[in-house]
């Protein structure tokens, strides 16, 4: 039976202010929200899953109804095990739409009881992506307007 438990899955490599904006808004809409880091052995990110989880935990510490977790394999399998009924994803520009549309349709095909909901980016964060953070930080640039202050040092440290 699907529930109002909402899961926000993603790479979060690393978590950005765009992600946090979505998480804060969703935490007001749902009684409980799980932010779930995809642990993909085929696609090693810049930050290990453990570090992504630690950064998310710090950045979401002020939100008492938000839990941080990780998962491998199919999202819908994780959702079913967790008893979750709603997938949350974010949309920035139209470029996000194509991918998100396809993913939502595939998930609907294999798990029709699970709904995907989208929250539109806040204009202030529309240009922020984890890849931009990685690129700028790798060249020693300032990412303080892109990631939460509490993880700034973790991001810089990864490139030292
Ligand atoms: P993935 O690799 O699964 O796309 P990301 O961590 O890049 O993982 O993003 C997770 C979700 O958050 C995606 O739905 C993405 O579109 C959304 N997202 C990322 N950055 C922003 C932002 N600045 N504003 C709104 N949504 C965002």
Backbone and ligand atoms as CSV (ligand in chain L), in Angstrom:
chain,resi,resn,atom,element,x,y,z
A,1,UNK,N,N,0.847,-1.208,0.000
A,1,UNK,CA,C,0.000,0.000,0.000
A,1,UNK,C,C,0.880,1.255,0.000
A,2,UNK,N,N,0.757,2.124,-1.010
A,2,UNK,CA,C,1.587,3.328,-1.040
A,2,UNK,C,C,1.267,4.251,0.130
A,3,UNK,N,N,2.265,4.943,0.593
A,3,UNK,CA,C,2.072,5.836,1.732
A,3,UNK,C,C,2.502,7.249,1.359
A,4,UNK,N,N,2.325,8.146,2.303
A,4,UNK,CA,C,2.738,9.529,2.062
A,4,UNK,C,C,4.218,9.716,2.354
A,5,UNK,N,N,4.923,8.598,2.606
A,5,UNK,CA,C,6.369,8.729,2.804
A,5,UNK,C,C,7.010,9.096,1.466
A,6,UNK,N,N,7.755,10.181,1.478
A,6,UNK,CA,C,8.325,10.719,0.252
A,6,UNK,C,C,9.836,10.482,0.237
A,7,UNK,N,N,10.345,10.043,-0.910
A,7,UNK,CA,C,11.782,9.810,-1.066
A,7,UNK,C,C,12.330,10.752,-2.133
A,8,UNK,N,N,13.374,11.471,-1.797
A,8,UNK,CA,C,14.061,12.344,-2.756
A,8,UNK,C,C,15.393,11.681,-3.105
A,9,UNK,N,N,15.427,10.974,-4.242
A,9,UNK,CA,C,16.656,10.260,-4.594
A,9,UNK,C,C,17.558,11.120,-5.474
A,10,UNK,N,N,18.837,10.852,-5.438
A,10,UNK,CA,C,19.755,11.582,-6.312
A,10,UNK,C,C,21.187,11.197,-6.052
A,11,UNK,N,N,22.079,11.847,-6.790
A,11,UNK,CA,C,23.513,11.589,-6.609
A,11,UNK,C,C,24.064,12.437,-5.461
A,12,UNK,N,N,23.625,13.690,-5.371
A,12,UNK,CA,C,24.083,14.605,-4.318
A,12,UNK,C,C,25.608,14.593,-4.205
A,13,UNK,N,N,26.265,14.816,-5.334
A,13,UNK,CA,C,27.728,14.668,-5.429
A,13,UNK,C,C,28.406,15.997,-5.735
A,14,UNK,N,N,28.378,16.996,-4.878
A,14,UNK,CA,C,27.838,17.019,-3.511
A,14,UNK,C,C,26.473,17.717,-3.467
A,15,UNK,N,N,25.866,17.714,-2.258
A,15,UNK,CA,C,24.599,18.422,-2.059
A,15,UNK,C,C,24.825,19.921,-2.293
A,16,UNK,N,N,23.849,20.566,-2.952
A,16,UNK,CA,C,23.960,22.004,-3.261
A,16,UNK,C,C,22.830,22.786,-2.571
A,17,UNK,N,N,22.901,24.094,-2.679
A,17,UNK,CA,C,21.815,24.930,-2.135
A,17,UNK,C,C,20.514,24.689,-2.907
A,18,UNK,N,N,20.615,24.269,-4.161
A,18,UNK,CA,C,19.423,23.922,-4.949
A,18,UNK,C,C,18.721,22.710,-4.355
A,19,UNK,N,N,19.517,21.686,-4.007
A,19,UNK,CA,C,18.938,20.502,-3.356
A,19,UNK,C,C,18.292,20.888,-2.024
A,20,UNK,N,N,19.018,21.682,-1.229
A,20,UNK,CA,C,18.517,22.035,0.112
A,20,UNK,C,C,17.212,22.822,0.014
A,21,UNK,N,N,17.140,23.694,-0.981
A,21,UNK,CA,C,15.892,24.457,-1.181
A,21,UNK,C,C,14.723,23.492,-1.400
A,22,UNK,N,N,14.960,22.487,-2.255
A,22,UNK,CA,C,13.909,21.505,-2.533
A,22,UNK,C,C,13.549,20.705,-1.279
A,23,UNK,N,N,14.585,20.298,-0.547
A,23,UNK,CA,C,14.380,19.489,0.664
A,23,UNK,C,C,13.571,20.283,1.700
A,24,UNK,N,N,13.931,21.544,1.893
A,24,UNK,CA,C,13.213,22.369,2.881
A,24,UNK,C,C,11.751,22.549,2.482
A,25,UNK,N,N,11.518,22.747,1.191
A,25,UNK,CA,C,10.135,22.931,0.733
A,25,UNK,C,C,9.346,21.632,0.857
A,26,UNK,N,N,9.967,20.512,0.504
A,26,UNK,CA,C,9.273,19.216,0.581
A,26,UNK,C,C,9.023,18.819,2.031
A,27,UNK,N,N,9.929,19.204,2.929
A,27,UNK,CA,C,9.770,18.851,4.345
A,27,UNK,C,C,8.542,19.523,4.948
A,28,UNK,N,N,8.085,20.613,4.290
A,28,UNK,CA,C,6.859,21.283,4.753
A,28,UNK,C,C,5.611,20.620,4.173
A,29,UNK,N,N,5.794,19.900,3.066
A,29,UNK,CA,C,4.645,19.297,2.376
A,29,UNK,C,C,4.337,17.883,2.851
A,30,UNK,N,N,5.395,17.174,3.323
A,30,UNK,CA,C,5.219,15.773,3.706
A,30,UNK,C,C,5.600,15.585,5.167
A,31,UNK,N,N,4.895,14.668,5.869
A,31,UNK,CA,C,5.228,14.451,7.277
A,31,UNK,C,C,6.649,13.915,7.444
A,32,UNK,N,N,7.060,13.074,6.486
A,32,UNK,CA,C,8.408,12.509,6.546
A,32,UNK,C,C,9.027,12.474,5.162
A,33,UNK,N,N,10.292,12.829,5.107
A,33,UNK,CA,C,11.013,12.853,3.830
A,33,UNK,C,C,12.336,12.109,4.013
A,34,UNK,N,N,12.610,11.211,3.060
A,34,UNK,CA,C,13.911,10.523,3.076
A,34,UNK,C,C,14.717,11.013,1.884
A,35,UNK,N,N,15.902,11.528,2.143
A,35,UNK,CA,C,16.815,11.907,1.065
A,35,UNK,C,C,17.736,10.711,0.863
A,36,UNK,N,N,17.669,10.108,-0.332
A,36,UNK,CA,C,18.361,8.837,-0.557
A,36,UNK,C,C,19.451,8.979,-1.619
A,37,UNK,N,N,20.681,8.701,-1.224
A,37,UNK,CA,C,21.833,8.796,-2.124
A,37,UNK,C,C,21.958,7.488,-2.891
A,38,UNK,N,N,21.982,7.599,-4.211
A,38,UNK,CA,C,22.151,6.407,-5.037
A,38,UNK,C,C,23.608,5.952,-4.974
A,39,UNK,N,N,23.782,4.716,-4.538
A,39,UNK,CA,C,25.109,4.132,-4.454
A,39,UNK,C,C,25.305,3.300,-5.711
A,40,UNK,N,N,25.944,3.910,-6.710
A,40,UNK,CA,C,26.064,3.264,-8.017
A,40,UNK,C,C,27.497,2.796,-8.246
A,41,UNK,N,N,27.750,1.475,-8.152
A,41,UNK,CA,C,29.121,0.988,-8.278
A,41,UNK,C,C,29.708,1.234,-9.690
A,42,UNK,N,N,28.814,1.390,-10.691
A,42,UNK,CA,C,29.285,1.632,-12.068
A,42,UNK,C,C,29.665,3.091,-12.287
A,43,UNK,N,N,29.198,3.966,-11.398
A,43,UNK,CA,C,29.456,5.394,-11.600
A,43,UNK,C,C,29.971,5.986,-10.293
A,44,UNK,N,N,31.292,5.739,-10.057
A,44,UNK,CA,C,31.907,6.298,-8.856
A,44,UNK,C,C,31.904,7.808,-8.986
A,45,UNK,N,N,31.345,8.470,-8.033
A,45,UNK,CA,C,31.331,9.930,-8.086
A,45,UNK,C,C,32.638,10.512,-7.575
A,46,UNK,N,N,32.648,11.820,-7.424
A,46,UNK,CA,C,33.827,12.503,-6.885
A,46,UNK,C,C,33.921,12.234,-5.384
A,47,UNK,N,N,32.781,12.300,-4.719
A,47,UNK,CA,C,32.731,12.064,-3.277
A,47,UNK,C,C,32.204,10.647,-3.042
A,48,UNK,N,N,32.746,9.951,-2.053
A,48,UNK,CA,C,32.242,8.611,-1.757
A,48,UNK,C,C,30.817,8.733,-1.215
A,49,UNK,N,N,30.087,7.634,-1.259
A,49,UNK,CA,C,28.719,7.640,-0.726
A,49,UNK,C,C,28.734,8.089,0.738
A,50,UNK,N,N,29.716,7.605,1.507
A,50,UNK,CA,C,29.795,7.958,2.928
A,50,UNK,C,C,29.937,9.475,3.108
A,51,UNK,N,N,30.776,10.081,2.275
A,51,UNK,CA,C,30.984,11.532,2.409
A,51,UNK,C,C,29.744,12.306,1.977
A,52,UNK,N,N,29.083,11.814,0.936
A,52,UNK,CA,C,27.838,12.491,0.505
A,52,UNK,C,C,26.790,12.432,1.612
A,53,UNK,N,N,26.702,11.239,2.246
A,53,UNK,CA,C,25.733,11.072,3.339
A,53,UNK,C,C,26.077,12.008,4.496
A,54,UNK,N,N,27.361,12.096,4.819
A,54,UNK,CA,C,27.786,12.940,5.940
A,54,UNK,C,C,27.488,14.416,5.639
A,55,UNK,N,N,27.738,14.837,4.397
A,55,UNK,CA,C,27.470,16.232,4.035
A,55,UNK,C,C,25.967,16.524,4.082
A,56,UNK,N,N,25.168,15.580,3.580
A,56,UNK,CA,C,23.711,15.755,3.618
A,56,UNK,C,C,23.211,15.823,5.062
A,57,UNK,N,N,23.762,14.949,5.908
A,57,UNK,CA,C,23.324,14.916,7.314
A,57,UNK,C,C,23.592,16.271,7.974
A,58,UNK,N,N,24.761,16.842,7.703
A,58,UNK,CA,C,25.086,18.153,8.270
A,58,UNK,C,C,24.133,19.222,7.731
A,59,UNK,N,N,23.914,19.181,6.419
A,59,UNK,CA,C,23.130,20.238,5.766
A,59,UNK,C,C,21.640,20.146,6.098
A,60,UNK,N,N,21.197,18.964,6.570
A,60,UNK,CA,C,19.763,18.789,6.879
A,60,UNK,C,C,19.516,18.670,8.383
A,61,UNK,N,N,20.544,18.933,9.181
A,61,UNK,CA,C,20.443,18.736,10.640
A,61,UNK,C,C,19.310,19.563,11.258
A,62,UNK,N,N,18.942,20.671,10.596
A,62,UNK,CA,C,17.898,21.548,11.154
A,62,UNK,C,C,16.489,21.068,10.821
A,63,UNK,N,N,16.381,19.975,10.052
A,63,UNK,CA,C,15.059,19.502,9.616
A,63,UNK,C,C,14.741,18.169,10.298
A,64,UNK,N,N,13.865,18.218,11.308
A,64,UNK,CA,C,13.665,17.034,12.153
A,64,UNK,C,C,12.897,15.912,11.453
A,65,UNK,N,N,12.146,16.218,10.389
A,65,UNK,CA,C,11.396,15.147,9.707
A,65,UNK,C,C,12.101,14.644,8.451
A,66,UNK,N,N,13.385,14.979,8.326
A,66,UNK,CA,C,14.158,14.525,7.155
A,66,UNK,C,C,15.198,13.499,7.593
A,67,UNK,N,N,15.180,12.348,6.899
A,67,UNK,CA,C,16.133,11.283,7.191
A,67,UNK,C,C,17.051,11.119,5.988
A,68,UNK,N,N,18.301,10.782,6.235
A,68,UNK,CA,C,19.256,10.583,5.147
A,68,UNK,C,C,19.556,9.095,5.043
A,69,UNK,N,N,19.585,8.574,3.813
A,69,UNK,CA,C,19.833,7.145,3.624
A,69,UNK,C,C,20.543,6.948,2.289
A,70,UNK,N,N,20.977,5.730,2.018
A,70,UNK,CA,C,21.526,5.421,0.694
A,70,UNK,C,C,20.891,4.127,0.202
A,71,UNK,N,N,20.955,3.932,-1.108
A,71,UNK,CA,C,20.391,2.702,-1.660
A,71,UNK,C,C,21.164,2.309,-2.909
A,72,UNK,N,N,21.103,1.005,-3.229
A,72,UNK,CA,C,21.684,0.511,-4.476
A,72,UNK,C,C,20.584,-0.175,-5.251
A,73,UNK,N,N,20.808,-0.425,-6.518
A,73,UNK,CA,C,19.794,-1.119,-7.317
A,73,UNK,C,C,18.665,-0.207,-7.719
A,74,UNK,N,N,17.499,-0.820,-7.930
A,74,UNK,CA,C,16.351,-0.064,-8.448
A,74,UNK,C,C,15.709,0.804,-7.371
A,75,UNK,N,N,15.412,2.038,-7.756
A,75,UNK,CA,C,14.742,2.949,-6.819
A,75,UNK,C,C,13.414,2.360,-6.335
A,76,UNK,N,N,12.637,1.775,-7.267
A,76,UNK,CA,C,11.310,1.288,-6.866
A,76,UNK,C,C,11.410,0.134,-5.864
A,77,UNK,N,N,12.471,-0.671,-5.970
A,77,UNK,CA,C,12.669,-1.746,-4.980
A,77,UNK,C,C,12.929,-1.143,-3.595
A,78,UNK,N,N,13.777,-0.106,-3.587
A,78,UNK,CA,C,14.071,0.587,-2.324
A,78,UNK,C,C,12.792,1.198,-1.746
A,79,UNK,N,N,12.004,1.826,-2.630
A,79,UNK,CA,C,10.762,2.485,-2.199
A,79,UNK,C,C,9.799,1.467,-1.596
A,80,UNK,N,N,9.668,0.343,-2.274
A,80,UNK,CA,C,8.726,-0.675,-1.795
A,80,UNK,C,C,9.144,-1.202,-0.430
A,81,UNK,N,N,10.454,-1.442,-0.293
A,81,UNK,CA,C,10.961,-1.937,0.995
A,81,UNK,C,C,10.729,-0.922,2.106
A,82,UNK,N,N,10.894,0.351,1.743
A,82,UNK,CA,C,10.740,1.415,2.748
A,82,UNK,C,C,9.267,1.753,2.990
A,83,UNK,N,N,8.373,1.209,2.148
A,83,UNK,CA,C,6.956,1.538,2.267
A,83,UNK,C,C,6.669,2.966,1.827
A,84,UNK,N,N,7.440,3.441,0.848
A,84,UNK,CA,C,7.281,4.826,0.389
A,84,UNK,C,C,6.464,4.872,-0.893
A,85,UNK,N,N,5.631,5.915,-1.022
A,85,UNK,CA,C,4.734,5.995,-2.176
A,85,UNK,C,C,5.019,7.129,-3.139
A,86,UNK,N,N,5.898,8.052,-2.744
A,86,UNK,CA,C,6.124,9.242,-3.570
A,86,UNK,C,C,7.615,9.460,-3.804
A,87,UNK,N,N,7.959,9.643,-5.089
A,87,UNK,CA,C,9.330,10.020,-5.455
A,87,UNK,C,C,9.327,11.517,-5.718
A,88,UNK,N,N,10.249,12.224,-5.120
A,88,UNK,CA,C,10.391,13.659,-5.395
A,88,UNK,C,C,11.594,13.890,-6.293
A,89,UNK,N,N,11.398,14.689,-7.331
A,89,UNK,CA,C,12.519,15.111,-8.171
A,89,UNK,C,C,12.384,16.606,-8.420
A,90,UNK,N,N,13.474,17.216,-8.838
A,90,UNK,CA,C,13.467,18.658,-9.078
A,90,UNK,C,C,13.616,18.962,-10.556
A,91,UNK,N,N,13.056,20.085,-10.959
A,91,UNK,CA,C,13.210,20.523,-12.351
A,91,UNK,C,C,13.820,21.916,-12.378
A,92,UNK,N,N,14.874,22.029,-13.145
A,92,UNK,CA,C,15.478,23.350,-13.356
A,92,UNK,C,C,15.036,23.848,-14.727
A,93,UNK,N,N,15.841,23.661,-15.722
A,93,UNK,CA,C,15.489,24.119,-17.077
A,93,UNK,C,C,14.814,22.993,-17.842
A,94,UNK,N,N,14.403,23.283,-19.080
A,94,UNK,CA,C,13.781,22.240,-19.911
A,94,UNK,C,C,14.733,21.073,-20.131
A,95,UNK,N,N,16.017,21.343,-20.034
A,95,UNK,CA,C,17.009,20.274,-20.237
A,95,UNK,C,C,16.830,19.145,-19.222
A,96,UNK,N,N,16.344,19.455,-18.018
A,96,UNK,CA,C,16.077,18.410,-17.016
A,96,UNK,C,C,14.873,17.566,-17.417
A,97,UNK,N,N,13.948,18.194,-18.154
A,97,UNK,CA,C,12.650,17.574,-18.375
A,97,UNK,C,C,12.741,16.224,-19.083
A,98,UNK,N,N,13.506,16.188,-20.169
A,98,UNK,CA,C,13.626,14.984,-20.996
A,98,UNK,C,C,13.996,13.763,-20.140
A,99,UNK,N,N,15.073,13.902,-19.391
A,99,UNK,CA,C,15.557,12.828,-18.531
A,99,UNK,C,C,14.552,12.448,-17.463
A,100,UNK,N,N,14.023,13.465,-16.810
A,100,UNK,CA,C,13.099,13.238,-15.699
A,100,UNK,C,C,11.818,12.582,-16.196
A,101,UNK,N,N,11.360,13.024,-17.370
A,101,UNK,CA,C,10.146,12.464,-17.971
A,101,UNK,C,C,10.345,10.970,-18.224
A,102,UNK,N,N,11.490,10.640,-18.822
A,102,UNK,CA,C,11.772,9.245,-19.151
A,102,UNK,C,C,11.853,8.385,-17.886
A,103,UNK,N,N,12.565,8.903,-16.885
A,103,UNK,CA,C,12.723,8.150,-15.640
A,103,UNK,C,C,11.383,7.916,-14.952
A,104,UNK,N,N,10.554,8.974,-14.934
A,104,UNK,CA,C,9.243,8.864,-14.281
A,104,UNK,C,C,8.369,7.837,-15.004
A,105,UNK,N,N,8.447,7.828,-16.346
A,105,UNK,CA,C,7.628,6.872,-17.107
A,105,UNK,C,C,8.091,5.438,-16.873
A,106,UNK,N,N,9.410,5.239,-16.851
A,106,UNK,CA,C,9.949,3.889,-16.614
A,106,UNK,C,C,9.535,3.417,-15.221
A,107,UNK,N,N,9.670,4.298,-14.242
A,107,UNK,CA,C,9.287,3.907,-12.878
A,107,UNK,C,C,7.795,3.611,-12.785
A,108,UNK,N,N,6.994,4.389,-13.506
A,108,UNK,CA,C,5.550,4.151,-13.503
A,108,UNK,C,C,5.225,2.777,-14.102
A,109,UNK,N,N,5.993,2.448,-15.170
A,109,UNK,CA,C,5.789,1.161,-15.842
A,109,UNK,C,C,6.030,-0.008,-14.892
A,110,UNK,N,N,7.138,0.098,-14.135
A,110,UNK,CA,C,7.485,-1.050,-13.291
A,110,UNK,C,C,6.856,-0.985,-11.892
A,111,UNK,N,N,6.402,0.188,-11.496
A,111,UNK,CA,C,5.765,0.314,-10.174
A,111,UNK,C,C,4.646,1.351,-10.250
A,112,UNK,N,N,3.490,0.961,-10.818
A,112,UNK,CA,C,2.412,1.931,-11.036
A,112,UNK,C,C,1.854,2.538,-9.754
A,113,UNK,N,N,2.101,1.894,-8.636
A,113,UNK,CA,C,1.547,2.431,-7.370
A,113,UNK,C,C,2.392,3.587,-6.826
A,114,UNK,N,N,3.551,3.791,-7.409
A,114,UNK,CA,C,4.439,4.869,-6.928
A,114,UNK,C,C,4.301,6.094,-7.837
A,115,UNK,N,N,4.074,7.252,-7.239
A,115,UNK,CA,C,3.929,8.500,-8.005
A,115,UNK,C,C,5.214,9.316,-7.951
A,116,UNK,N,N,5.571,9.918,-9.077
A,116,UNK,CA,C,6.702,10.855,-9.076
A,116,UNK,C,C,6.152,12.275,-9.063
A,117,UNK,N,N,6.610,13.068,-8.115
A,117,UNK,CA,C,6.209,14.473,-8.033
A,117,UNK,C,C,7.422,15.355,-8.300
A,118,UNK,N,N,7.158,16.492,-8.958
A,118,UNK,CA,C,8.249,17.415,-9.274
A,118,UNK,C,C,8.041,18.747,-8.590
A,119,UNK,N,N,9.116,19.284,-8.052
A,119,UNK,CA,C,9.096,20.652,-7.555
A,119,UNK,C,C,9.987,21.469,-8.480
A,120,UNK,N,N,9.484,22.634,-8.867
A,120,UNK,CA,C,10.236,23.525,-9.731
A,120,UNK,C,C,11.301,24.246,-8.907
A,121,UNK,N,N,12.465,24.405,-9.488
A,121,UNK,CA,C,13.535,25.129,-8.800
A,121,UNK,C,C,13.090,26.549,-8.417
A,122,UNK,N,N,13.644,27.066,-7.329
A,122,UNK,CA,C,13.472,28.488,-7.043
A,122,UNK,C,C,14.432,29.227,-7.978
A,123,UNK,N,N,13.987,30.342,-8.554
A,123,UNK,CA,C,14.828,31.035,-9.541
A,123,UNK,C,C,16.253,31.299,-9.046
A,124,UNK,N,N,16.397,31.579,-7.741
A,124,UNK,CA,C,17.724,31.870,-7.193
A,124,UNK,C,C,18.692,30.702,-7.351
A,125,UNK,N,N,18.145,29.486,-7.462
A,125,UNK,CA,C,19.003,28.298,-7.478
A,125,UNK,C,C,18.985,27.582,-8.822
A,126,UNK,N,N,18.319,28.165,-9.789
A,126,UNK,CA,C,18.093,27.478,-11.070
A,126,UNK,C,C,19.389,27.109,-11.780
A,127,UNK,N,N,20.430,27.871,-11.548
A,127,UNK,CA,C,21.681,27.640,-12.280
A,127,UNK,C,C,22.636,26.712,-11.528
A,128,UNK,N,N,22.230,26.273,-10.327
A,128,UNK,CA,C,23.156,25.492,-9.490
A,128,UNK,C,C,23.054,23.998,-9.792
A,129,UNK,N,N,24.228,23.384,-9.982
A,129,UNK,CA,C,24.276,21.931,-10.153
A,129,UNK,C,C,25.513,21.400,-9.438
A,130,UNK,N,N,25.478,20.120,-9.088
A,130,UNK,CA,C,26.641,19.510,-8.439
A,130,UNK,C,C,27.845,19.566,-9.371
A,131,UNK,N,N,27.603,19.388,-10.674
A,131,UNK,CA,C,28.742,19.386,-11.605
A,131,UNK,C,C,29.400,20.767,-11.661
A,132,UNK,N,N,28.616,21.830,-11.574
A,132,UNK,CA,C,29.204,23.176,-11.546
A,132,UNK,C,C,30.049,23.345,-10.284
A,133,UNK,N,N,29.537,22.845,-9.161
A,133,UNK,CA,C,30.288,22.924,-7.905
A,133,UNK,C,C,31.623,22.202,-8.052
A,134,UNK,N,N,31.591,20.992,-8.608
A,134,UNK,CA,C,32.822,20.205,-8.755
A,134,UNK,C,C,33.817,20.907,-9.669
A,135,UNK,N,N,33.305,21.444,-10.759
A,135,UNK,CA,C,34.178,22.095,-11.725
A,135,UNK,C,C,34.853,23.332,-11.117
A,136,UNK,N,N,34.048,24.169,-10.484
A,136,UNK,CA,C,34.598,25.407,-9.912
A,136,UNK,C,C,35.580,25.080,-8.781
A,137,UNK,N,N,35.184,24.144,-7.895
A,137,UNK,CA,C,36.048,23.799,-6.758
A,137,UNK,C,C,37.348,23.160,-7.229
A,138,UNK,N,N,37.293,22.407,-8.315
A,138,UNK,CA,C,38.511,21.734,-8.795
A,138,UNK,C,C,39.547,22.742,-9.292
A,139,UNK,N,N,39.089,23.925,-9.680
A,139,UNK,CA,C,40.014,24.976,-10.113
A,139,UNK,C,C,40.277,25.986,-8.998
A,140,UNK,N,N,39.870,25.624,-7.794
A,140,UNK,CA,C,40.140,26.495,-6.646
A,140,UNK,C,C,39.203,27.695,-6.551
A,141,UNK,N,N,38.076,27.642,-7.268
A,141,UNK,CA,C,37.135,28.766,-7.254
A,141,UNK,C,C,36.251,28.767,-6.014
A,142,UNK,N,N,35.524,29.859,-5.837
A,142,UNK,CA,C,34.665,30.063,-4.665
A,142,UNK,C,C,33.292,29.432,-4.912
A,143,UNK,N,N,32.910,28.461,-4.093
A,143,UNK,CA,C,31.591,27.827,-4.262
A,143,UNK,C,C,30.652,28.174,-3.096
A,144,UNK,N,N,30.986,29.233,-2.365
A,144,UNK,CA,C,30.202,29.560,-1.165
A,144,UNK,C,C,28.769,29.991,-1.468
A,145,UNK,N,N,28.487,30.388,-2.714
A,145,UNK,CA,C,27.104,30.741,-3.052
A,145,UNK,C,C,26.356,29.534,-3.638
A,146,UNK,N,N,27.032,28.388,-3.718
A,146,UNK,CA,C,26.431,27.210,-4.358
A,146,UNK,C,C,26.126,26.063,-3.402
A,147,UNK,N,N,26.884,25.966,-2.304
A,147,UNK,CA,C,26.671,24.856,-1.357
A,147,UNK,C,C,26.419,25.412,0.045
A,148,UNK,N,N,25.782,24.612,0.930
A,148,UNK,CA,C,25.562,25.078,2.298
A,148,UNK,C,C,26.906,25.374,2.978
A,149,UNK,N,N,26.931,26.422,3.804
A,149,UNK,CA,C,28.177,26.852,4.464
A,149,UNK,C,C,28.811,25.718,5.273
A,150,UNK,N,N,27.959,24.869,5.876
A,150,UNK,CA,C,28.492,23.828,6.760
A,150,UNK,C,C,29.259,22.728,6.022
A,151,UNK,N,N,29.139,22.660,4.690
A,151,UNK,CA,C,29.898,21.620,3.966
A,151,UNK,C,C,31.000,22.227,3.090
A,152,UNK,N,N,31.138,23.536,3.153
A,152,UNK,CA,C,32.102,24.239,2.300
A,152,UNK,C,C,33.502,23.654,2.445
A,153,UNK,N,N,33.914,23.449,3.697
A,153,UNK,CA,C,35.270,22.939,3.953
A,153,UNK,C,C,35.424,21.508,3.417
A,154,UNK,N,N,34.370,20.686,3.529
A,154,UNK,CA,C,34.429,19.312,2.989
A,154,UNK,C,C,34.661,19.335,1.480
A,155,UNK,N,N,34.016,20.277,0.812
A,155,UNK,CA,C,34.141,20.360,-0.653
A,155,UNK,C,C,35.565,20.788,-1.018
A,156,UNK,N,N,36.057,21.822,-0.363
A,156,UNK,CA,C,37.413,22.293,-0.690
A,156,UNK,C,C,38.454,21.214,-0.399
A,157,UNK,N,N,38.238,20.510,0.727
A,157,UNK,CA,C,39.206,19.499,1.146
A,157,UNK,C,C,39.380,18.401,0.094
A,158,UNK,N,N,38.297,18.076,-0.592
A,158,UNK,CA,C,38.337,17.005,-1.599
A,158,UNK,C,C,39.282,17.338,-2.743
A,159,UNK,N,N,39.557,18.612,-2.942
A,159,UNK,CA,C,40.392,19.021,-4.080
A,159,UNK,C,C,41.782,19.484,-3.652
A,160,UNK,N,N,42.088,19.358,-2.354
A,160,UNK,CA,C,43.418,19.783,-1.897
A,160,UNK,C,C,44.441,18.704,-2.157
L,1,LIG,P1,P,20.804,12.816,-10.351
L,1,LIG,O1,O,22.183,12.331,-10.710
L,1,LIG,O2,O,19.887,11.743,-9.891
L,1,LIG,O3,O,20.180,13.764,-11.342
L,1,LIG,P2,P,21.307,15.091,-8.643
L,1,LIG,O4,O,21.907,15.028,-7.292
L,1,LIG,O5,O,22.070,15.838,-9.691
L,1,LIG,O6,O,21.043,13.602,-8.995
L,1,LIG,O7,O,19.843,15.725,-8.568
L,1,LIG,C1,C,18.804,15.140,-7.846
L,1,LIG,C2,C,17.498,15.816,-8.234
L,1,LIG,O8,O,17.538,17.173,-7.817
L,1,LIG,C3,C,17.198,15.849,-9.729
L,1,LIG,O9,O,15.809,15.680,-9.906
L,1,LIG,C4,C,17.619,17.216,-10.157
L,1,LIG,O10,O,16.894,17.658,-11.302
L,1,LIG,C5,C,17.256,18.019,-8.920
L,1,LIG,N1,N,18.052,19.230,-8.787
L,1,LIG,C6,C,19.397,19.348,-8.825
L,1,LIG,N2,N,19.776,20.633,-8.670
L,1,LIG,C7,C,18.629,21.356,-8.548
L,1,LIG,C8,C,18.327,22.761,-8.372
L,1,LIG,N3,N,19.291,23.665,-8.345
L,1,LIG,N4,N,17.022,23.116,-8.288
L,1,LIG,C9,C,16.043,22.186,-8.353
L,1,LIG,N5,N,16.243,20.869,-8.523
L,1,LIG,C10,C,17.531,20.455,-8.604
